[in-house]
Amino acid sequence: MHHTPHPVGGFRAPLGLRHRHVQSLLAGGPFRGRALRRLAAGLLGAARREIVDCGDGVRLLGFSSTRSSPSRGLAILLHGWEGSADASYVLSVGGRLFDAGFEVFRLNLRDHGESYDLNRELFHSCRIDEVVAATRRILALHPADRTFLIGHSLGGNFALRVAARAPAAGFQLTKAVAICPVLRPHSTMRALEEGLWIYRDYFLRRWRRSLLAKAACFPDLYDFGDLRRFPTLTATTDFFVKHYTGFADLDAYLSGYAITGAALGGLTVPARLIASSDDPVIPIADLRDVATSAALRISVFPHGGHCAFLEDYRLRSWTDRAVLAELEEA
């Protein structure tokens, strides 16, 4: 089947939607989420629940939307921290790709998307090995001529780390796309603590809820007490790093999943990183410290907020078209 490419230019926010908090908060609003579920009807109608065996007893939950007709490739989608395979931005880009002829696998990271009972140990952001293993397993279960990995925020960070490890792990990726990926976790933590309170409170509330759900699944392992005794993300993270991760301290843990420095220096899988200068969560200055690579293309726009890039008053995201264009040109 012949498909006409979908050309896409750079992102320009409408004047009334230009502010970074307007972009970021509208993108995740409940009204937009309901509309996106309608637009993603094809993706959701074809979705089948799958438990991905990652080896070493690790299992992750995902949803596969396959096609009866020949597909144009397989796109694996990774959500951000405390998001899920049903996050609005995942459904938005997933629906666009599925309708354009791609098969889509929406993967939940550990302890995300109602998967708390699948693994005894807690999620943390340095669990890269299981996401590499999950990607390899998904590609084996759903073979395709062209394979893509697309992530938002922490999912974008994971996508680039998986892409950097793919050759050594024995699988091929055609391209990776990262939208507003976490660059230097120290900086993101500081931005959340010192920036607009809405973001900090959102993540604290969601994380506390997830931890209580985990404890309910494994009462023999976890009794976290009143999590409100940790008033900040830093204090909460510090506690869990020391008690549940094996890292010596908070600094070692945060450094463990940074993609600044030499982390992407050996990247050979073609990759595109899309970021905004006004991201309230990911300080753009850290891009200077990402290792340059012939495989990595970086696009930075003055506006767009965090994983938003709303291009019109219907609250459609420019990144959905941009991701589709990246896959079509690969």
C-alpha positions as CSV (number, residue, x, y, z in Angstrom):
1,M,0.0,0.0,0.0
2,H,1.3,3.4,-0.9
3,H,1.3,6.1,1.8
4,T,1.8,9.7,1.2
5,P,4.4,11.2,3.6
6,H,3.1,13.7,6.2
7,P,5.4,16.7,5.9
8,V,5.8,18.7,9.1
9,G,7.5,22.0,9.8
10,G,8.8,23.4,13.0
11,F,6.6,24.0,16.0
12,R,4.9,27.4,16.5
13,A,2.5,27.8,19.5
14,P,-0.6,30.0,19.0
15,L,-0.1,33.3,20.9
16,G,-2.8,32.5,23.5
17,L,-1.2,29.1,24.2
18,R,2.4,30.2,24.3
19,H,3.1,30.2,28.0
20,R,4.9,27.2,29.3
21,H,2.5,26.5,32.1
22,V,-0.5,26.9,29.8
23,Q,1.0,24.4,27.4
24,S,2.0,21.9,30.1
25,L,-1.2,22.0,32.2
26,L,-3.6,22.0,29.3
27,A,-1.9,19.0,27.7
28,G,-2.6,16.8,30.7
29,G,-6.1,18.1,31.4
30,P,-9.0,15.7,31.8
31,F,-11.0,17.3,28.9
32,R,-8.2,16.6,26.5
33,G,-7.8,13.1,27.8
34,R,-11.5,12.2,27.1
35,A,-11.2,13.6,23.6
36,L,-8.0,11.7,22.9
37,R,-9.6,8.4,23.9
38,R,-12.2,9.0,21.2
39,L,-9.5,9.8,18.6
40,A,-7.5,6.7,19.6
41,A,-10.6,4.4,19.2
42,G,-8.8,2.3,16.5
43,L,-5.7,1.8,18.7
44,L,-7.8,1.0,21.8
45,G,-10.2,-1.3,19.9
46,A,-7.3,-3.4,18.6
47,A,-5.4,-3.5,21.9
48,R,-4.6,-6.8,23.6
49,R,-3.2,-7.1,27.1
50,E,0.2,-8.8,27.3
51,I,2.6,-9.7,30.1
52,V,6.2,-9.3,28.8
53,D,8.6,-11.8,30.3
54,C,11.9,-9.9,30.7
55,G,13.8,-12.8,32.3
56,D,15.1,-13.1,35.9
57,G,11.5,-13.2,37.1
58,V,10.7,-9.7,35.9
59,R,7.4,-9.2,34.1
60,L,6.0,-5.9,32.7
61,L,2.5,-5.1,31.5
62,G,1.8,-3.8,28.0
63,F,-0.8,-3.5,25.3
64,S,-0.3,-4.6,21.7
65,S,-2.4,-3.1,18.9
66,T,-1.7,-5.3,15.8
67,R,-3.2,-5.0,12.3
68,S,-4.8,-7.5,10.0
69,S,-3.3,-5.8,7.0
70,P,0.5,-5.5,6.4
71,S,1.9,-2.9,8.8
72,R,4.4,-0.2,8.2
73,G,6.4,-1.2,11.2
74,L,6.2,-1.6,15.0
75,A,6.3,1.4,17.4
76,I,7.0,0.7,21.1
77,L,5.8,3.6,23.3
78,L,7.2,4.5,26.7
79,H,5.4,6.8,29.1
80,G,6.8,9.2,31.7
81,W,7.2,8.8,35.5
82,E,3.8,8.1,37.2
83,G,2.2,7.9,33.7
84,S,1.0,4.8,32.1
85,A,0.3,3.1,28.7
86,D,-3.1,5.0,28.9
87,A,-1.5,8.5,29.4
88,S,-3.0,11.1,27.2
89,Y,0.2,11.7,25.3
90,V,0.7,8.0,24.7
91,L,-2.8,7.6,23.3
92,S,-2.4,10.7,21.2
93,V,0.7,9.6,19.4
94,G,-0.2,5.9,19.5
95,G,-3.6,6.6,17.9
96,R,-2.0,8.7,15.2
97,L,0.6,6.0,14.4
98,F,-1.9,3.2,14.4
99,D,-4.3,5.0,12.1
100,A,-1.3,5.7,9.7
101,G,-0.6,1.9,9.4
102,F,1.8,1.1,12.2
103,E,1.5,-1.5,14.8
104,V,1.8,-0.1,18.3
105,F,3.0,-1.6,21.6
106,R,2.3,0.5,24.7
107,L,4.6,-0.7,27.5
108,N,4.1,0.1,31.2
109,L,7.2,0.5,33.2
110,R,7.4,-1.5,36.5
111,D,4.7,-0.4,39.0
112,H,2.9,1.8,36.5
113,G,-0.5,1.2,34.9
114,E,-2.0,-1.1,37.6
115,S,0.9,-3.5,37.4
116,Y,2.0,-3.3,41.0
117,D,1.5,-7.0,41.7
118,L,3.7,-8.3,38.9
119,N,7.1,-7.7,40.6
120,R,8.0,-7.8,44.3
121,E,10.7,-5.1,44.1
122,L,9.9,-1.4,43.6
123,F,10.3,0.6,40.4
124,H,13.2,3.0,40.2
125,S,14.6,4.9,37.2
126,C,17.8,3.0,36.9
127,R,16.1,-0.3,36.1
128,I,17.3,0.0,32.5
129,D,18.1,-3.7,32.0
130,E,14.5,-4.8,32.3
131,V,13.3,-2.2,29.7
132,V,16.1,-3.4,27.4
133,A,15.0,-7.0,27.9
134,A,11.3,-6.0,27.4
135,T,12.1,-4.3,24.2
136,R,14.0,-7.3,22.9
137,R,11.2,-9.6,23.9
138,I,8.5,-7.4,22.3
139,L,10.5,-7.3,19.0
140,A,10.7,-11.1,19.1
141,L,7.0,-11.6,19.7
142,H,6.0,-9.0,17.1
143,P,8.6,-9.1,14.3
144,A,8.6,-6.2,11.9
145,D,10.8,-4.9,9.2
146,R,11.1,-1.5,10.8
147,T,11.1,-1.0,14.6
148,F,10.8,2.2,16.6
149,L,11.0,3.3,20.2
150,I,9.2,6.5,21.2
151,G,9.2,8.0,24.7
152,H,8.0,11.1,26.6
153,S,9.8,12.6,29.6
154,L,11.3,9.8,31.7
155,G,10.1,7.4,28.9
156,G,12.2,9.5,26.5
157,N,15.2,9.1,28.8
158,F,14.6,5.3,28.8
159,A,14.1,5.2,25.0
160,L,17.5,6.8,24.4
161,R,19.3,4.6,26.9
162,V,17.7,1.5,25.4
163,A,18.7,2.7,21.9
164,A,22.3,3.1,23.1
165,R,22.3,-0.5,24.4
166,A,20.4,-2.1,21.6
167,P,23.4,-3.4,19.5
168,A,25.1,-5.0,22.5
169,A,21.7,-6.5,23.6
170,G,21.3,-8.1,20.2
171,F,18.4,-6.4,18.6
172,Q,17.9,-3.7,15.9
173,L,16.0,-0.5,16.2
174,T,15.3,1.6,13.1
175,K,15.0,4.8,15.1
176,A,14.3,6.2,18.6
177,V,12.4,9.4,19.3
178,A,12.5,11.2,22.6
179,I,10.2,14.0,23.5
180,C,11.3,16.3,26.4
181,P,13.5,13.5,27.9
182,V,14.9,13.8,31.4
183,L,18.5,14.9,30.9
184,R,20.1,15.4,34.3
185,P,17.9,14.1,37.1
186,H,19.5,16.4,39.6
187,S,18.3,19.4,37.6
188,T,14.8,18.0,37.1
189,M,14.5,17.4,40.8
190,R,15.5,20.9,41.5
191,A,13.1,22.3,38.9
192,L,10.3,20.4,40.5
193,E,11.1,21.5,44.0
194,E,11.7,25.1,43.2
195,G,9.2,25.7,40.3
196,L,5.5,26.0,40.2
197,W,4.0,23.9,43.1
198,I,1.4,22.2,40.9
199,Y,4.0,19.9,39.3
200,R,5.6,18.9,42.6
201,D,2.3,18.2,44.2
202,Y,1.1,16.2,41.2
203,F,4.1,13.9,41.3
204,L,4.1,13.6,45.1
205,R,0.4,12.7,45.1
206,R,0.7,10.2,42.3
207,W,3.9,8.6,43.7
208,R,2.4,8.2,47.2
209,R,-0.7,6.6,45.7
210,S,1.5,4.1,43.7
211,L,3.5,3.2,46.8
212,L,0.4,2.5,48.8
213,A,-0.9,0.3,46.0
214,K,2.4,-1.6,46.0
215,A,2.3,-2.1,49.7
216,A,-1.3,-3.4,49.4
217,C,0.0,-6.0,47.0
218,F,2.9,-7.0,49.1
219,P,2.0,-6.3,52.8
220,D,4.7,-8.8,53.9
221,L,7.4,-6.6,52.2
222,Y,6.2,-3.0,52.6
223,D,4.8,-0.8,55.3
224,F,5.8,2.7,54.4
225,G,3.9,4.4,57.2
226,D,2.6,7.9,56.6
227,L,4.3,9.1,53.5
228,R,3.3,12.7,54.3
229,R,6.2,12.8,56.7
230,F,8.3,13.4,53.6
231,P,7.1,16.8,52.5
232,T,9.3,17.1,49.3
233,L,10.2,14.9,46.4
234,T,13.9,15.1,47.4
235,A,13.2,13.8,50.9
236,T,10.9,11.0,49.6
237,T,13.4,9.9,47.0
238,D,16.3,10.0,49.4
239,F,14.4,7.7,51.8
240,F,13.6,5.2,49.1
241,V,17.0,5.3,47.5
242,K,18.6,4.4,50.9
243,H,16.2,1.7,51.8
244,Y,15.1,0.1,48.5
245,T,17.6,0.6,45.6
246,G,21.0,-0.5,46.6
247,F,22.5,2.9,45.7
248,A,24.8,4.5,48.2
249,D,23.0,7.8,48.3
250,L,20.7,10.1,46.4
251,D,23.5,11.6,44.3
252,A,24.6,8.1,43.0
253,Y,21.0,7.2,42.1
254,L,20.3,10.4,40.2
255,S,23.5,10.2,38.3
256,G,22.7,6.6,37.4
257,Y,20.0,7.5,34.9
258,A,21.4,10.8,33.5
259,I,21.9,10.9,29.8
260,T,24.3,13.8,30.0
261,G,28.0,13.3,29.9
262,A,29.1,10.3,27.9
263,A,25.9,8.3,28.3
264,L,24.9,8.7,24.6
265,G,28.4,9.0,23.1
266,G,28.3,5.6,21.6
267,L,24.8,5.9,20.2
268,T,24.6,4.3,16.7
269,V,20.8,3.9,16.4
270,P,19.4,7.0,14.6
271,A,17.6,9.1,17.2
272,R,15.7,12.4,17.4
273,L,15.4,14.4,20.6
274,I,12.7,17.1,20.7
275,A,12.8,19.7,23.5
276,S,11.4,23.1,24.4
277,S,13.4,25.9,25.9
278,D,10.6,26.8,28.2
279,D,10.1,23.3,29.7
280,P,9.3,23.8,33.4
281,V,10.5,20.3,34.3
282,I,13.6,19.7,32.1
283,P,16.1,22.6,32.2
284,I,17.2,23.1,28.6
285,A,20.7,24.2,29.6
286,D,21.5,20.5,30.3
287,L,21.4,19.8,26.6
288,R,24.9,21.3,26.4
289,D,26.2,18.4,28.3
290,V,24.7,15.6,26.1
291,A,27.4,13.9,24.2
292,T,27.2,14.7,20.5
293,S,26.7,11.8,18.1
294,A,26.3,11.5,14.4
295,A,23.2,9.4,15.1
296,L,21.5,12.0,17.3
297,R,19.5,14.9,15.9
298,I,18.3,17.5,18.4
299,S,15.5,20.0,17.8
300,V,14.8,22.7,20.4
301,F,11.8,25.1,20.1
302,P,11.3,28.2,22.1
303,H,7.9,27.1,23.3
304,G,6.1,23.9,24.0
305,G,6.2,23.4,27.7
306,H,6.7,19.8,29.0
307,C,5.6,17.2,26.5
308,A,2.9,19.5,25.2
309,F,3.6,21.3,22.0
310,L,-0.1,22.2,21.6
311,E,-0.4,23.7,18.1
312,D,-4.0,24.9,18.0
313,Y,-7.0,25.7,20.1
314,R,-8.3,22.1,19.6
315,L,-5.3,21.2,21.8
316,R,-3.7,18.9,19.2
317,S,-0.1,18.1,19.8
318,W,2.4,19.0,17.0
319,T,4.7,16.1,18.3
320,D,2.2,13.5,17.0
321,R,2.7,14.7,13.5
322,A,6.5,15.1,14.1
323,V,6.8,11.6,15.3
324,L,4.9,10.2,12.4
325,A,7.1,12.2,10.0
326,E,10.2,10.8,11.8
327,L,9.0,7.2,11.3
328,E,8.0,7.8,7.7
329,E,11.4,9.2,6.7
330,A,13.4,6.4,8.5
